[in-house]
């Protein structure tokens, strides 16, 4: 909702000419806005968005409605897939809550609500160091390598 307010201010000052469509994503186990009810015991691995009663609930809904956007939910598996993709494909170590936005974009595209050529901005606000436990859980265990170049080459496939 704060981003929406900023975009509207920029539009009012003629800094931008068009307003974006605001699309938000909640973790499925704590999707109070999507389910339109308070979640007493929110569940998700994305701890930064593990909120069963968001303080800015009305503002978020208003931003989505005013911009002709929407709010949807993503599963923890979808979040982890996006989390891994950001690291492997882009070299970005985001926290799972930030990866939820990419997970939502992927889900929305698969559901046909986005099309090739659409311009999309995914805001990643949290660094992976805020939640390193998930990185450790999904990473391969470290392997020991002898301290010589031939062994290192063999292990990395060169």
Order of alpha helices (4+ residues) and beta strands (2+ residues): alpha-beta-alpha-alpha-beta-alpha-alpha-alpha-alpha
